[in-house]
Amino acid sequence: MAYIIRRIILFVVTMAMVSFITFAVFQILPGDPIRTMLGTEADEVQVETLRKELGLDQPLYVQYFEWAKGLVTGDLGESIRFSMPVKELLMDRLPVTISLAAITLLIVIIVAIPLGIFVAKRQNKMSDVVFSSITQVGMAIPSFWLGMLLILYLGMNFSFFSISGYVPWTESIAGALGAILLPALTIAIPQIAVKFRYVRNAILEQLRLDYVRTIRSKGITEKFVMYKHVLRNSMIPILTIFGLITAEVVAGTIIVEQVFALPGIGQLLITSIGYRDFPLVQGIVMYITFVVVFINFFVDILYSVLDPRIRLN
């Protein structure tokens, strides 16, 4: 219990530090959001009136605490570009990004882990050499270029795939899957290459240890050794890279949503940056930060479940 409490405290402190840094960075960026809202023709009286209405005439520490209080209560302010609450804009775009990230991670898990186990059991054989070579290529392919290739060779030849736009899951499951699958593959393929190698190396490291030799000497089947002992003891490094990959998947959606014209958080972020929509950009940055920090918090908790020694230490 003490371990979990320490992790929660660390989670809260990390989010507080990131919120402070995010707020500070946007204060020094060029561009005046008030001028963006009113246009270049606005006079000083209009500018100062709106600045006072939005509370931007107050000291920075007051602005920060008001903004931080809004983060806790869910009030992220109002978008300058869309004249809507930031919370509503995020909730409208979140289903697209969450669907994309979830399907991407699912593809990575169901492909990379079995493939890593399969190749680890065949070390230095032809299958090991072939898959290791293919993954080297997979890690080197830029996601935007891979997305264009998938559009050309899959999207243009198979009607199931949609090359742009999004269909809500509530309207059509097949339509939503067709819109999400190609972008998910675009992000997943390079991540599969990375995770496959980590799974392979983690399992090979365990197979070289003395306890595996001892278990085998008792006549226990190879399948039992692999799945009961080796794979479980390999999960700590595998979970570590899973946490890192989750952060990369969330970041990768920003680029891929542009390539496939998906109306998600990534596309909203690009639009808000172009219009100097600071409240919206800050809200999106904090959302991405929360997801990354929460995933790492969750991985830390899983560490303690898989290996009680971590919790006791």
ZADO-1210 file (C-alpha; in nm, 4 decimals, padded with zeros to 6 digits):
<atoms>
<atom x="00.0000" y="00.0000" z="00.0000" code="MET" pos="1"/>
<atom x="00.2848" y="00.2383" z="00.0820" code="ALA" pos="2"/>
<atom x="00.4311" y="00.1747" z="-00.2644" code="TYR" pos="3"/>
<atom x="00.1037" y="00.2715" z="-00.4329" code="ILE" pos="4"/>
<atom x="00.0735" y="00.5866" z="-00.2184" code="ILE" pos="5"/>
<atom x="00.4264" y="00.6909" z="-00.3183" code="ARG" pos="6"/>
<atom x="00.3395" y="00.6346" z="-00.6848" code="ARG" pos="7"/>
<atom x="00.0235" y="00.8470" z="-00.6494" code="ILE" pos="8"/>
<atom x="00.2182" y="01.1298" z="-00.4836" code="ILE" pos="9"/>
<atom x="00.4773" y="01.1139" z="-00.7619" code="LEU" pos="10"/>
<atom x="00.1969" y="01.1217" z="-01.0207" code="PHE" pos="11"/>
<atom x="00.0416" y="01.4343" z="-00.8667" code="VAL" pos="12"/>
<atom x="00.3785" y="01.6111" z="-00.8292" code="VAL" pos="13"/>
<atom x="00.4701" y="01.5332" z="-01.1917" code="THR" pos="14"/>
<atom x="00.1403" y="01.6712" z="-01.3214" code="MET" pos="15"/>
<atom x="00.1829" y="01.9864" z="-01.1094" code="ALA" pos="16"/>
<atom x="00.5345" y="02.0445" z="-01.2432" code="MET" pos="17"/>
<atom x="00.4262" y="01.9893" z="-01.6037" code="VAL" pos="18"/>
<atom x="00.1327" y="02.2280" z="-01.5608" code="SER" pos="19"/>
<atom x="00.3674" y="02.4985" z="-01.4300" code="PHE" pos="20"/>
<atom x="00.6164" y="02.4483" z="-01.7138" code="ILE" pos="21"/>
<atom x="00.3375" y="02.4447" z="-01.9738" code="THR" pos="22"/>
<atom x="00.1901" y="02.7681" z="-01.8420" code="PHE" pos="23"/>
<atom x="00.5315" y="02.9370" z="-01.8237" code="ALA" pos="24"/>
<atom x="00.6295" y="02.8364" z="-02.1781" code="VAL" pos="25"/>
<atom x="00.3125" y="02.9807" z="-02.3278" code="PHE" pos="26"/>
<atom x="00.3723" y="03.3110" z="-02.1512" code="GLN" pos="27"/>
<atom x="00.7000" y="03.3655" z="-02.3357" code="ILE" pos="28"/>
<atom x="00.5851" y="03.2509" z="-02.6802" code="LEU" pos="29"/>
<atom x="00.5400" y="03.5275" z="-02.9405" code="PRO" pos="30"/>
<atom x="00.1892" y="03.6294" z="-03.0358" code="GLY" pos="31"/>
<atom x="-00.0982" y="03.7937" z="-02.8513" code="ASP" pos="32"/>
<atom x="-00.4149" y="03.5821" z="-02.8249" code="PRO" pos="33"/>
<atom x="-00.6251" y="03.8947" z="-02.7675" code="ILE" pos="34"/>
<atom x="-00.5081" y="04.0428" z="-03.0984" code="ARG" pos="35"/>
<atom x="-00.5826" y="03.7084" z="-03.2629" code="THR" pos="36"/>
<atom x="-00.9381" y="03.7132" z="-03.1318" code="MET" pos="37"/>
<atom x="-01.0144" y="04.0742" z="-03.2221" code="LEU" pos="38"/>
<atom x="-00.8066" y="04.1065" z="-03.5383" code="GLY" pos="39"/>
<atom x="-00.5553" y="04.3717" z="-03.6354" code="THR" pos="40"/>
<atom x="-00.8224" y="04.6414" z="-03.6731" code="GLU" pos="41"/>
<atom x="-00.9140" y="04.6444" z="-03.3028" code="ALA" pos="42"/>
<atom x="-00.8241" y="04.9555" z="-03.1045" code="ASP" pos="43"/>
<atom x="-00.6528" y="04.9595" z="-02.7652" code="GLU" pos="44"/>
<atom x="-00.9784" y="05.0100" z="-02.5728" code="VAL" pos="45"/>
<atom x="-01.1253" y="04.6893" z="-02.7175" code="GLN" pos="46"/>
<atom x="-00.8012" y="04.5005" z="-02.6526" code="VAL" pos="47"/>
<atom x="-00.7783" y="04.6089" z="-02.2890" code="GLU" pos="48"/>
<atom x="-01.1497" y="04.5459" z="-02.2264" code="THR" pos="49"/>
<atom x="-01.1285" y="04.1873" z="-02.3531" code="LEU" pos="50"/>
<atom x="-00.7993" y="04.1326" z="-02.1701" code="ARG" pos="51"/>
<atom x="-00.9709" y="04.2319" z="-01.8456" code="LYS" pos="52"/>
<atom x="-01.2745" y="04.0104" z="-01.9169" code="GLU" pos="53"/>
<atom x="-01.0490" y="03.7071" z="-01.9674" code="LEU" pos="54"/>
<atom x="-00.8415" y="03.7852" z="-01.6587" code="GLY" pos="55"/>
<atom x="-00.5218" y="03.8341" z="-01.8587" code="LEU" pos="56"/>
<atom x="-00.4562" y="04.1683" z="-01.6894" code="ASP" pos="57"/>
<atom x="-00.3957" y="03.9933" z="-01.3553" code="GLN" pos="58"/>
<atom x="-00.0482" y="03.8961" z="-01.2269" code="PRO" pos="59"/>
<atom x="00.0930" y="03.5763" z="-01.3773" code="LEU" pos="60"/>
<atom x="00.0810" y="03.3823" z="-01.0516" code="TYR" pos="61"/>
<atom x="-00.2914" y="03.4610" z="-01.0197" code="VAL" pos="62"/>
<atom x="-00.3492" y="03.3535" z="-01.3802" code="GLN" pos="63"/>
<atom x="-00.1602" y="03.0283" z="-01.3172" code="TYR" pos="64"/>
<atom x="-00.3537" y="02.9348" z="-01.0047" code="PHE" pos="65"/>
<atom x="-00.6850" y="03.0122" z="-01.1763" code="GLU" pos="66"/>
<atom x="-00.5833" y="02.7980" z="-01.4718" code="TRP" pos="67"/>
<atom x="-00.4550" y="02.5155" z="-01.2464" code="ALA" pos="68"/>
<atom x="-00.7807" y="02.5250" z="-01.0496" code="LYS" pos="69"/>
<atom x="-00.9644" y="02.4889" z="-01.3792" code="GLY" pos="70"/>
<atom x="-00.7548" y="02.1819" z="-01.4648" code="LEU" pos="71"/>
<atom x="-00.8671" y="02.0143" z="-01.1438" code="VAL" pos="72"/>
<atom x="-01.2337" y="02.1044" z="-01.1890" code="THR" pos="73"/>
<atom x="-01.2398" y="02.0348" z="-01.5644" code="GLY" pos="74"/>
<atom x="-01.2758" y="02.4003" z="-01.6694" code="ASP" pos="75"/>
<atom x="-00.9991" y="02.4461" z="-01.9299" code="LEU" pos="76"/>
<atom x="-01.1148" y="02.7870" z="-02.0478" code="GLY" pos="77"/>
<atom x="-01.2536" y="02.8912" z="-02.3840" code="GLU" pos="78"/>
<atom x="-01.0961" y="02.8395" z="-02.7249" code="SER" pos="79"/>
<atom x="-00.9965" y="03.1586" z="-02.9036" code="ILE" pos="80"/>
<atom x="-01.0364" y="03.0061" z="-03.2498" code="ARG" pos="81"/>
<atom x="-01.3668" y="02.8228" z="-03.2007" code="PHE" pos="82"/>
<atom x="-01.5256" y="03.0369" z="-02.9252" code="SER" pos="83"/>
<atom x="-01.6186" y="02.7175" z="-02.7420" code="MET" pos="84"/>
<atom x="-01.5122" y="02.5649" z="-02.4109" code="PRO" pos="85"/>
<atom x="-01.1879" y="02.3728" z="-02.4526" code="VAL" pos="86"/>
<atom x="-01.3388" y="02.0809" z="-02.2609" code="LYS" pos="87"/>
<atom x="-01.6186" y="02.0422" z="-02.5179" code="GLU" pos="88"/>
<atom x="-01.3728" y="02.0490" z="-02.8081" code="LEU" pos="89"/>
<atom x="-01.1560" y="01.7831" z="-02.6442" code="LEU" pos="90"/>
<atom x="-01.4522" y="01.5593" z="-02.5622" code="MET" pos="91"/>
<atom x="-01.5705" y="01.5881" z="-02.9223" code="ASP" pos="92"/>
<atom x="-01.2312" y="01.4819" z="-03.0648" code="ARG" pos="93"/>
<atom x="-01.1240" y="01.2309" z="-02.7976" code="LEU" pos="94"/>
<atom x="-01.3176" y="00.9290" z="-02.9343" code="PRO" pos="95"/>
<atom x="-01.1200" y="00.9469" z="-03.2600" code="VAL" pos="96"/>
<atom x="-00.7778" y="00.9666" z="-03.0956" code="THR" pos="97"/>
<atom x="-00.8595" y="00.7105" z="-02.8256" code="ILE" pos="98"/>
<atom x="-00.9899" y="00.4660" z="-03.0886" code="SER" pos="99"/>
<atom x="-00.6760" y="00.5131" z="-03.2975" code="LEU" pos="100"/>
<atom x="-00.4393" y="00.4709" z="-03.0021" code="ALA" pos="101"/>
<atom x="-00.6267" y="00.1704" z="-02.8588" code="ALA" pos="102"/>
<atom x="-00.6378" y="-00.0227" z="-03.1875" code="ILE" pos="103"/>
<atom x="-00.2727" y="00.0617" z="-03.2527" code="THR" pos="104"/>
<atom x="-00.1660" y="-00.0747" z="-02.9140" code="LEU" pos="105"/>
<atom x="-00.3818" y="-00.3835" z="-02.9629" code="LEU" pos="106"/>
<atom x="-00.2123" y="-00.4556" z="-03.2966" code="ILE" pos="107"/>
<atom x="00.1321" y="-00.4057" z="-03.1425" code="VAL" pos="108"/>
<atom x="00.0588" y="-00.6416" z="-02.8520" code="ILE" pos="109"/>
<atom x="-00.1024" y="-00.9253" z="-03.0482" code="ILE" pos="110"/>
<atom x="00.1718" y="-00.9213" z="-03.3133" code="VAL" pos="111"/>
<atom x="00.4947" y="-00.8242" z="-03.1366" code="ALA" pos="112"/>
<atom x="00.4755" y="-01.0480" z="-02.8282" code="ILE" pos="113"/>
<atom x="00.3906" y="-01.3792" z="-03.0048" code="PRO" pos="114"/>
<atom x="00.6408" y="-01.2980" z="-03.2799" code="LEU" pos="115"/>
<atom x="00.9131" y="-01.2195" z="-03.0250" code="GLY" pos="116"/>
<atom x="00.8482" y="-01.5514" z="-02.8453" code="ILE" pos="117"/>
<atom x="00.8452" y="-01.7428" z="-03.1739" code="PHE" pos="118"/>
<atom x="01.1781" y="-01.5998" z="-03.2893" code="VAL" pos="119"/>
<atom x="01.3451" y="-01.6286" z="-02.9465" code="ALA" pos="120"/>
<atom x="01.2829" y="-02.0044" z="-02.9519" code="LYS" pos="121"/>
<atom x="01.4554" y="-02.0194" z="-03.2923" code="ARG" pos="122"/>
<atom x="01.7647" y="-01.8128" z="-03.2205" code="GLN" pos="123"/>
<atom x="02.0170" y="-01.7948" z="-03.5075" code="ASN" pos="124"/>
<atom x="01.7875" y="-01.9926" z="-03.7375" code="LYS" pos="125"/>
<atom x="01.6616" y="-01.8636" z="-04.0722" code="MET" pos="126"/>
<atom x="01.3343" y="-01.7330" z="-03.9262" code="SER" pos="127"/>
<atom x="01.5312" y="-01.5334" z="-03.6663" code="ASP" pos="128"/>
<atom x="01.7518" y="-01.3750" z="-03.9326" code="VAL" pos="129"/>
<atom x="01.4583" y="-01.2951" z="-04.1627" code="VAL" pos="130"/>
<atom x="01.2360" y="-01.1342" z="-03.8982" code="PHE" pos="131"/>
<atom x="01.5265" y="-00.9438" z="-03.7421" code="SER" pos="132"/>
<atom x="01.6138" y="-00.7982" z="-04.0839" code="SER" pos="133"/>
<atom x="01.2533" y="-00.7035" z="-04.1553" code="ILE" pos="134"/>
<atom x="01.2204" y="-00.5248" z="-03.8212" code="THR" pos="135"/>
<atom x="01.5317" y="-00.3192" z="-03.8958" code="GLN" pos="136"/>
<atom x="01.3523" y="-00.1860" z="-04.2042" code="VAL" pos="137"/>
<atom x="01.0305" y="-00.1331" z="-04.0048" code="GLY" pos="138"/>
<atom x="01.2064" y="00.0850" z="-03.7479" code="MET" pos="139"/>
<atom x="01.3588" y="00.3038" z="-04.0200" code="ALA" pos="140"/>
<atom x="01.0355" y="00.3864" z="-04.2092" code="ILE" pos="141"/>
<atom x="00.8912" y="00.7339" z="-04.1320" code="PRO" pos="142"/>
<atom x="00.5270" y="00.7093" z="-04.0312" code="SER" pos="143"/>
<atom x="00.4001" y="00.9719" z="-04.2771" code="PHE" pos="144"/>
<atom x="00.5680" y="00.7924" z="-04.5705" code="TRP" pos="145"/>
<atom x="00.4384" y="00.4554" z="-04.4540" code="LEU" pos="146"/>
<atom x="00.0904" y="00.6051" z="-04.4333" code="GLY" pos="147"/>
<atom x="00.1103" y="00.7205" z="-04.7943" code="MET" pos="148"/>
<atom x="00.2233" y="00.3734" z="-04.9052" code="LEU" pos="149"/>
<atom x="-00.0690" y="00.2116" z="-04.7236" code="LEU" pos="150"/>
<atom x="-00.3083" y="00.4582" z="-04.8882" code="ILE" pos="151"/>
<atom x="-00.1674" y="00.3760" z="-05.2339" code="LEU" pos="152"/>
<atom x="-00.1515" y="-00.0018" z="-05.2030" code="TYR" pos="153"/>
<atom x="-00.4364" y="-00.0816" z="-04.9627" code="LEU" pos="154"/>
<atom x="-00.6663" y="00.2183" z="-04.9501" code="GLY" pos="155"/>
<atom x="-00.6872" y="00.2528" z="-05.3276" code="MET" pos="156"/>
<atom x="-00.7366" y="-00.1188" z="-05.3965" code="ASN" pos="157"/>
<atom x="-00.9700" y="-00.2319" z="-05.1169" code="PHE" pos="158"/>
<atom x="-01.3018" y="-00.0564" z="-05.0658" code="SER" pos="159"/>
<atom x="-01.3149" y="-00.1588" z="-04.6987" code="PHE" pos="160"/>
<atom x="-01.0431" y="00.0906" z="-04.6090" code="PHE" pos="161"/>
<atom x="-01.1200" y="00.4617" z="-04.5889" code="SER" pos="162"/>
<atom x="-00.8280" y="00.6876" z="-04.6826" code="ILE" pos="163"/>
<atom x="-00.9696" y="01.0022" z="-04.5223" code="SER" pos="164"/>
<atom x="-01.2344" y="01.1066" z="-04.2731" code="GLY" pos="165"/>
<atom x="-01.3918" y="00.9240" z="-03.9824" code="TYR" pos="166"/>
<atom x="-01.7135" y="00.7317" z="-03.9215" code="VAL" pos="167"/>
<atom x="-01.8317" y="00.7206" z="-03.5557" code="PRO" pos="168"/>
<atom x="-01.8606" y="00.3757" z="-03.3972" code="TRP" pos="169"/>
<atom x="-02.2235" y="00.4491" z="-03.3124" code="THR" pos="170"/>
<atom x="-02.3076" y="00.4872" z="-03.6819" code="GLU" pos="171"/>
<atom x="-02.1176" y="00.1927" z="-03.8267" code="SER" pos="172"/>
<atom x="-01.8656" y="-00.0421" z="-03.6631" code="ILE" pos="173"/>
<atom x="-01.7365" y="-00.1557" z="-04.0022" code="ALA" pos="174"/>
<atom x="-01.7090" y="00.2047" z="-04.1217" code="GLY" pos="175"/>
<atom x="-01.5229" y="00.3138" z="-03.8086" code="ALA" pos="176"/>
<atom x="-01.2859" y="00.0177" z="-03.8342" code="LEU" pos="177"/>
<atom x="-01.2236" y="00.0891" z="-04.2019" code="GLY" pos="178"/>
<atom x="-01.1386" y="00.4513" z="-04.1189" code="ALA" pos="179"/>
<atom x="-00.9126" y="00.3652" z="-03.8233" code="ILE" pos="180"/>
<atom x="-00.7294" y="00.0522" z="-03.9425" code="LEU" pos="181"/>
<atom x="-00.4895" y="00.2083" z="-04.1948" code="LEU" pos="182"/>
<atom x="-00.3830" y="00.4913" z="-03.9588" code="PRO" pos="183"/>
<atom x="-00.3418" y="00.2347" z="-03.6799" code="ALA" pos="184"/>
<atom x="-00.1198" y="00.0171" z="-03.9016" code="LEU" pos="185"/>
<atom x="00.0818" y="00.3255" z="-03.9939" code="THR" pos="186"/>
<atom x="00.1691" y="00.3851" z="-03.6284" code="ILE" pos="187"/>
<atom x="00.1823" y="00.0181" z="-03.5269" code="ALA" pos="188"/>
<atom x="00.4287" y="-00.1206" z="-03.7827" code="ILE" pos="189"/>
<atom x="00.7364" y="00.0734" z="-03.6583" code="PRO" pos="190"/>
<atom x="00.6336" y="00.0056" z="-03.2973" code="GLN" pos="191"/>
<atom x="00.5947" y="-00.3670" z="-03.3673" code="ILE" pos="192"/>
<atom x="00.9527" y="-00.3675" z="-03.4940" code="ALA" pos="193"/>
<atom x="01.0774" y="-00.2081" z="-03.1711" code="VAL" pos="194"/>
<atom x="00.8715" y="-00.4171" z="-02.9293" code="LYS" pos="195"/>
<atom x="00.9480" y="-00.7410" z="-03.1155" code="PHE" pos="196"/>
<atom x="01.3191" y="-00.6925" z="-03.0593" code="ARG" pos="197"/>
<atom x="01.2733" y="-00.6118" z="-02.6906" code="TYR" pos="198"/>
<atom x="01.0559" y="-00.9202" z="-02.6373" code="VAL" pos="199"/>
<atom x="01.3058" y="-01.1403" z="-02.8214" code="ARG" pos="200"/>
<atom x="01.6053" y="-01.0079" z="-02.6276" code="ASN" pos="201"/>
<atom x="01.4267" y="-01.0227" z="-02.2897" code="ALA" pos="202"/>
<atom x="01.3308" y="-01.3863" z="-02.3428" code="ILE" pos="203"/>
<atom x="01.6772" y="-01.4831" z="-02.4663" code="LEU" pos="204"/>
<atom x="01.8292" y="-01.3220" z="-02.1571" code="GLU" pos="205"/>
<atom x="01.6042" y="-01.5313" z="-01.9321" code="GLN" pos="206"/>
<atom x="01.6741" y="-01.8518" z="-02.1265" code="LEU" pos="207"/>
<atom x="02.0452" y="-01.8144" z="-02.0500" code="ARG" pos="208"/>
<atom x="01.9933" y="-01.8064" z="-01.6717" code="LEU" pos="209"/>
<atom x="02.0661" y="-02.1026" z="-01.4453" code="ASP" pos="210"/>
<atom x="01.7117" y="-02.1446" z="-01.3136" code="TYR" pos="211"/>
<atom x="01.5891" y="-02.2336" z="-01.6655" code="VAL" pos="212"/>
<atom x="01.8535" y="-02.5043" z="-01.6926" code="ARG" pos="213"/>
<atom x="01.7488" y="-02.6394" z="-01.3529" code="THR" pos="214"/>
<atom x="01.3802" y="-02.6502" z="-01.4473" code="ILE" pos="215"/>
<atom x="01.4585" y="-02.8262" z="-01.7747" code="ARG" pos="216"/>
<atom x="01.6675" y="-03.0852" z="-01.5924" code="SER" pos="217"/>
<atom x="01.3540" y="-03.1892" z="-01.4000" code="LYS" pos="218"/>
<atom x="01.1924" y="-03.2996" z="-01.7241" code="GLY" pos="219"/>
<atom x="00.9329" y="-03.0207" z="-01.7389" code="ILE" pos="220"/>
<atom x="00.8002" y="-02.9497" z="-02.0879" code="THR" pos="221"/>
<atom x="00.9485" y="-02.6634" z="-02.2865" code="GLU" pos="222"/>
<atom x="00.6065" y="-02.5016" z="-02.3249" code="LYS" pos="223"/>
<atom x="00.5571" y="-02.4933" z="-01.9471" code="PHE" pos="224"/>
<atom x="00.9072" y="-02.3481" z="-01.8970" code="VAL" pos="225"/>
<atom x="00.8447" y="-02.0760" z="-02.1545" code="MET" pos="226"/>
<atom x="00.5007" y="-01.9581" z="-02.0493" code="TYR" pos="227"/>
<atom x="00.5075" y="-02.0238" z="-01.6747" code="LYS" pos="228"/>
<atom x="00.8573" y="-01.9019" z="-01.5908" code="HIS" pos="229"/>
<atom x="01.0507" y="-01.7367" z="-01.8741" code="VAL" pos="230"/>
<atom x="00.7739" y="-01.5145" z="-02.0095" code="LEU" pos="231"/>
<atom x="00.6620" y="-01.3983" z="-01.6647" code="ARG" pos="232"/>
<atom x="01.0185" y="-01.3093" z="-01.5615" code="ASN" pos="233"/>
<atom x="01.0607" y="-01.1246" z="-01.8913" code="SER" pos="234"/>
<atom x="00.7583" y="-00.9008" z="-01.8339" code="MET" pos="235"/>
<atom x="00.9411" y="-00.6261" z="-01.6404" code="ILE" pos="236"/>
<atom x="01.1538" y="-00.5072" z="-01.9386" code="PRO" pos="237"/>
<atom x="00.8623" y="-00.5761" z="-02.1733" code="ILE" pos="238"/>
<atom x="00.6312" y="-00.3570" z="-01.9641" code="LEU" pos="239"/>
<atom x="00.8966" y="-00.0851" z="-01.9562" code="THR" pos="240"/>
<atom x="00.9108" y="-00.0608" z="-02.3344" code="ILE" pos="241"/>
<atom x="00.5297" y="-00.0877" z="-02.3461" code="PHE" pos="242"/>
<atom x="00.5065" y="00.2322" z="-02.1401" code="GLY" pos="243"/>
<atom x="00.7489" y="00.4097" z="-02.3724" code="LEU" pos="244"/>
<atom x="00.5690" y="00.2869" z="-02.6835" code="ILE" pos="245"/>
<atom x="00.2358" y="00.4110" z="-02.5476" code="THR" pos="246"/>
<atom x="00.3799" y="00.7616" z="-02.5248" code="ALA" pos="247"/>
<atom x="00.5121" y="00.7316" z="-02.8814" code="GLU" pos="248"/>
<atom x="00.1730" y="00.6088" z="-03.0048" code="VAL" pos="249"/>
<atom x="-00.0016" y="00.9098" z="-02.8500" code="VAL" pos="250"/>
<atom x="00.2543" y="01.1422" z="-03.0117" code="ALA" pos="251"/>
<atom x="00.2324" y="00.9526" z="-03.3425" code="GLY" pos="252"/>
<atom x="-00.1397" y="01.0170" z="-03.3716" code="THR" pos="253"/>
<atom x="-00.0648" y="01.3883" z="-03.4209" code="ILE" pos="254"/>
<atom x="00.1138" y="01.3271" z="-03.7532" code="ILE" pos="255"/>
<atom x="-00.0980" y="01.0364" z="-03.8740" code="VAL" pos="256"/>
<atom x="-00.4250" y="01.2207" z="-03.8153" code="GLU" pos="257"/>
<atom x="-00.3013" y="01.4850" z="-04.0563" code="GLN" pos="258"/>
<atom x="-00.2121" y="01.2277" z="-04.3229" code="VAL" pos="259"/>
<atom x="-00.5527" y="01.0556" z="-04.3031" code="PHE" pos="260"/>
<atom x="-00.7578" y="01.3707" z="-04.2270" code="ALA" pos="261"/>
<atom x="-00.8905" y="01.2254" z="-03.9022" code="LEU" pos="262"/>
<atom x="-01.0733" y="01.4798" z="-03.6813" code="PRO" pos="263"/>
<atom x="-00.8855" y="01.3897" z="-03.3651" code="GLY" pos="264"/>
<atom x="-00.6783" y="01.5648" z="-03.1011" code="ILE" pos="265"/>
<atom x="-00.3704" y="01.5785" z="-03.3275" code="GLY" pos="266"/>
<atom x="-00.5479" y="01.7694" z="-03.6017" code="GLN" pos="267"/>
<atom x="-00.7013" y="01.9998" z="-03.3412" code="LEU" pos="268"/>
<atom x="-00.3547" y="02.0696" z="-03.1970" code="LEU" pos="269"/>
<atom x="-00.2116" y="02.1681" z="-03.5360" code="ILE" pos="270"/>
<atom x="-00.5057" y="02.4020" z="-03.5980" code="THR" pos="271"/>
<atom x="-00.4809" y="02.5624" z="-03.2530" code="SER" pos="272"/>
<atom x="-00.1068" y="02.6265" z="-03.2912" code="ILE" pos="273"/>
<atom x="-00.1637" y="02.7985" z="-03.6268" code="GLY" pos="274"/>
<atom x="-00.4199" y="03.0350" z="-03.4704" code="TYR" pos="275"/>
<atom x="-00.2194" y="03.0999" z="-03.1510" code="ARG" pos="276"/>
<atom x="-00.5105" y="02.9485" z="-02.9577" code="ASP" pos="277"/>
<atom x="-00.3165" y="02.9236" z="-02.6302" code="PHE" pos="278"/>
<atom x="-00.6006" y="02.7956" z="-02.4058" code="PRO" pos="279"/>
<atom x="-00.6711" y="02.5116" z="-02.6488" code="LEU" pos="280"/>
<atom x="-00.3031" y="02.4253" z="-02.6978" code="VAL" pos="281"/>
<atom x="-00.2485" y="02.4208" z="-02.3215" code="GLN" pos="282"/>
<atom x="-00.5483" y="02.1935" z="-02.2745" code="GLY" pos="283"/>
<atom x="-00.4256" y="01.9477" z="-02.5389" code="ILE" pos="284"/>
<atom x="-00.0719" y="01.9478" z="-02.3979" code="VAL" pos="285"/>
<atom x="-00.2057" y="01.8676" z="-02.0521" code="MET" pos="286"/>
<atom x="-00.4226" y="01.5899" z="-02.1960" code="TYR" pos="287"/>
<atom x="-00.1230" y="01.4291" z="-02.3683" code="ILE" pos="288"/>
<atom x="00.0849" y="01.4710" z="-02.0531" code="THR" pos="289"/>
<atom x="-00.1847" y="01.3116" z="-01.8388" code="PHE" pos="290"/>
<atom x="-00.2088" y="01.0077" z="-02.0690" code="VAL" pos="291"/>
<atom x="00.1694" y="00.9544" z="-02.0763" code="VAL" pos="292"/>
<atom x="00.2152" y="01.0023" z="-01.7000" code="VAL" pos="293"/>
<atom x="-00.0863" y="00.7845" z="-01.6174" code="PHE" pos="294"/>
<atom x="00.0393" y="00.5018" z="-01.8396" code="ILE" pos="295"/>
<atom x="00.3761" y="00.5114" z="-01.6644" code="ASN" pos="296"/>
<atom x="00.1971" y="00.5166" z="-01.3271" code="PHE" pos="297"/>
<atom x="-00.0047" y="00.2122" z="-01.4332" code="PHE" pos="298"/>
<atom x="00.3120" y="00.0324" z="-01.5481" code="VAL" pos="299"/>
<atom x="00.4738" y="00.1032" z="-01.2101" code="ASP" pos="300"/>
<atom x="00.1773" y="-00.0586" z="-01.0359" code="ILE" pos="301"/>
<atom x="00.2030" y="-00.3619" z="-01.2645" code="LEU" pos="302"/>
<atom x="00.5719" y="-00.3903" z="-01.1714" code="TYR" pos="303"/>
<atom x="00.4750" y="-00.4424" z="-00.8084" code="SER" pos="304"/>
<atom x="00.2166" y="-00.7054" z="-00.9052" code="VAL" pos="305"/>
<atom x="00.4606" y="-00.9052" z="-01.1187" code="LEU" pos="306"/>
<atom x="00.7550" y="-00.8722" z="-00.8832" code="ASP" pos="307"/>
<atom x="00.6691" y="-00.8210" z="-00.5117" code="PRO" pos="308"/>
<atom x="01.0347" y="-00.7374" z="-00.4415" code="ARG" pos="309"/>
<atom x="00.9854" y="-00.3997" z="-00.6105" code="ILE" pos="310"/>
<atom x="00.6950" y="-00.3202" z="-00.3765" code="ARG" pos="311"/>
<atom x="00.8889" y="-00.4270" z="-00.0679" code="LEU" pos="312"/>
<atom x="01.1978" y="-00.2281" z="-00.1626" code="ASN" pos="313"/>
</atoms>
